[in-house]
Amino acid sequence: MDNRKIAGSITAVIAIVALVTMLNFGMDTPIISWPLEAYLGVAFSIGWLTSVPTILAYVLGALVFILIALAFYKLGSWVYGLATRLNR
C-alpha cells in the first residue's frame, strides 16, 4: 500500500468519524451506538423527506455513507499527491 492510499484511507476514516460525531452530538446515547444511530437517522431522514419505501431508504442511507467515504478518500489521496509533488 503506497502513501497516497494510506492518506486517502485516513482522510476517509476521519470524515466518517466526523460525520457520525456531528449527527450524534448532544444525544444521550453511548458512543458505541453512534454509528448505528447515525445510519438510522440518515435512513429515517431520507425516508421521511422523500417518502420512498423503507428498504430503499436504508439502501440510500448506506449509499450516502459510502459516497462520503469514497469522496474523502479521493480528496485525501489527491491532496497528498499535490503536497508530495510540490516538495520535489
C-alpha positions as CSV (number, residue, x, y, z in Angstrom):
1,M,0.0,0.0,0.0
2,D,1.6,3.3,-1.0
3,N,1.4,6.5,0.9
4,R,-1.4,8.0,-1.3
5,K,-3.7,5.2,-0.4
6,I,-2.9,5.4,3.2
7,A,-3.5,9.2,3.2
8,G,-6.8,8.6,1.4
9,S,-7.9,5.9,3.8
10,I,-7.0,8.1,6.9
11,T,-8.9,11.0,5.4
12,A,-12.0,8.8,4.7
13,V,-12.0,7.4,8.2
14,I,-11.7,10.9,9.7
15,A,-14.6,12.1,7.6
16,I,-16.8,9.2,8.6
17,V,-16.0,9.7,12.2
18,A,-16.6,13.4,12.0
19,L,-20.0,12.8,10.2
20,V,-21.1,10.3,12.9
21,T,-20.0,12.7,15.6
22,M,-21.8,15.6,14.1
23,L,-25.0,13.6,13.7
24,N,-24.9,12.4,17.3
25,F,-23.6,15.4,19.1
26,G,-25.7,16.2,22.1
27,M,-27.5,12.9,22.1
28,D,-27.8,10.8,25.2
29,T,-26.7,7.5,23.6
30,P,-23.4,5.7,24.4
31,I,-20.6,6.3,22.0
32,I,-20.6,2.7,20.9
33,S,-24.1,3.1,19.4
34,W,-23.3,6.3,17.5
35,P,-22.5,4.7,14.1
36,L,-25.8,2.8,14.1
37,E,-27.8,5.8,15.3
38,A,-26.2,8.0,12.6
39,Y,-27.1,5.4,9.9
40,L,-30.6,5.0,11.1
41,G,-31.0,8.8,11.4
42,V,-29.9,9.3,7.8
43,A,-32.2,6.5,6.6
44,F,-35.1,8.0,8.6
45,S,-34.5,11.4,7.1
46,I,-34.3,10.1,3.6
47,G,-37.5,8.0,4.1
48,W,-39.4,10.8,5.7
49,L,-38.4,13.6,3.4
50,T,-38.9,11.7,0.2
51,S,-41.5,9.1,1.2
52,V,-39.6,6.3,-0.5
53,P,-40.1,2.7,0.6
54,T,-38.3,1.7,3.8
55,I,-35.9,-0.7,2.2
56,L,-34.9,1.9,-0.4
57,A,-34.3,4.5,2.4
58,Y,-31.9,2.1,4.1
59,V,-30.1,1.4,0.9
60,L,-29.8,5.1,0.1
61,G,-28.6,5.8,3.7
62,A,-25.8,3.3,3.3
63,L,-25.0,4.8,-0.1
64,V,-24.7,8.2,1.5
65,F,-22.0,6.9,3.9
66,I,-20.2,5.0,1.1
67,L,-20.2,8.0,-1.2
68,I,-18.9,10.3,1.5
69,A,-16.1,7.8,2.3
70,L,-15.2,7.5,-1.4
71,A,-15.2,11.2,-1.9
72,F,-12.9,11.9,1.0
73,Y,-10.7,9.0,0.1
74,K,-10.2,10.6,-3.4
75,L,-9.7,14.0,-1.8
76,G,-7.1,12.8,0.7
77,S,-5.1,11.0,-1.9
78,W,-5.3,13.9,-4.3
79,V,-4.1,16.4,-1.6
80,Y,-1.3,14.0,-0.6
81,G,-0.2,13.7,-4.2
82,L,-0.3,17.5,-4.6
83,A,1.7,18.0,-1.4
84,T,4.4,15.5,-2.4
85,R,4.6,16.9,-5.9
86,L,5.3,20.3,-4.5
87,N,8.2,19.0,-2.4
88,R,10.1,17.6,-5.3
